[in-house]
């Protein structure tokens, strides 16, 4: 009886592995048909499902719009999407510092990539030494100020050292970075935070934009099941 149970378990695992590999191959084939410039590996780390191209597009996210993405397209290409308020700003002032500024953000609305009601988190602004004579050049001006309310498109930060690591170990979850300097966040004025946001030539009703971004994430997750 035990042997039969183990055999059935092995068969179930094997079938699941075959299905997963088949789905991956199918998704890569769908990617190839779209003739996109951004690599498949870049998209796949965000679990973008290329069979959903038309559904994404109906919701306002055209995967072929790679050079100047709107907020919906950016949401598909981000590990986490959060609307939050900056409550604290700190600096690592050592010459060898890798992170220039560290922001504490209180989430207002979580759209993707974090648990709801999971509390404040850290964002690191990259700058400083990469080791030896190599340096990562950024404007040495913080991108955010205390009190800013921001729609943020985020990536997990690499494991930091020094001061940043100390801040991480102060009982907080993993920190984030912006996945691009200016194109991946939008600041609001207090008086319009509940009404609309402007991104380039596009104007979005904020509540509708949140709903659409959540739907994009949800249909992607549902199609994985």
Secondary structure as UniProt FT lines:
FT   HELIX           2..34
FT   HELIX           40..44
FT   TURN            45..47
FT   HELIX           50..52
FT   HELIX           53..58
FT   TURN            59..60
FT   TURN            63..64
FT   HELIX           71..76
FT   STRAND          80..91
FT   TURN            95..96
FT   STRAND          99..112
FT   TURN            116..117
FT   STRAND          121..126
FT   STRAND          128..131
FT   TURN            132..133
FT   STRAND          134..136
FT   TURN            146..147
FT   STRAND          149..156
FT   HELIX           162..168
FT   TURN            169..171
FT   STRAND          176..178
FT   TURN            181..184
FT   STRAND          185..188
FT   HELIX           190..192
FT   TURN            193..195
FT   STRAND          196..199
FT   TURN            200..201
FT   STRAND          202..205
FT   HELIX           206..224
//
